[in-house]
């Protein structure tokens, strides 16, 4: 029983970490899918998802690690 609790906790922590890393991209892609399913053009949402993914990649390339993770690389608050 304890093993199952540990596995559930690890899965929960991994899910939170993935959502934290890719949350904005996932939200934009989900919005695009919803708009496309409703029969409208979802290209605006897909371009927002692509732009968010590019910004996340650029932020990852800054060289963040556990020592400077909490520091804001852009004091202006932008991407």
N, C-alpha and C positions, 0 to 999 in steps of 0.2 A: 504494500500500500504506500509506503514511504517513497518508493521508487517512482510510482505514478505521480505523486505530488511534486517530486523534484522535476520530472519530465514536463509536467504541466506548467510549472514555474519557469523553466527554461524556455519553453515555447512562448509563454506570455511575454517574457523579457525580450526575446528575439522579435516578436511581433511589434512590440512597442518601439524597439530600435529601428526596425525597418520602416515603420510608419513615420518615425521622426525624421529619418533620412530622406524618404521619398514621399512624404505626405502631400506636399503641394503638387507634385507631378501626378500622383494618384488621383487627387481631387480633380485636376484639370482633365485627365483622361477619362475619369468616370463621368464628368459633365459632358464631354464630347460624345461618349457612348450614349448617354441619355438623350442628348439633342438629336443624334443620328437615328436613334430608335423612334423618336417622335416624328421623323420624316423631314427634319430641317437640316440645314447645312451646319456641321459641327467643326468647320475648319478654323474658326476663331478660337475655340477651346483647345483644339489640337496644337495650334501655333502657340497658345499660352503654355501648354504642357511642354512643348519643345523649348521655349525660351526659359522656362523654369529649370528644365533639365540642364540646359547649357550653363545657366547661372550656378547651379549646384556643382557642376563639373569644374567651373572656374574657381569656385570657393574651395573645392577639394584639392585643387592644384596649388593652393597657397602654401601648403605644407603644414597643415594642422595636425597636431598630435595630442596626446593626453596632457601634456604640459600646458599648451596654450588653447585648449578646446573651448574654454569658457570665455576667452577674450573675444571681443567684437572686432573683426578685421576691418570693418568699415564704420567708423564712429558716426558717420552721417546717417546710418540706419538703412542704407540702400543695399541692393544686391552686389 
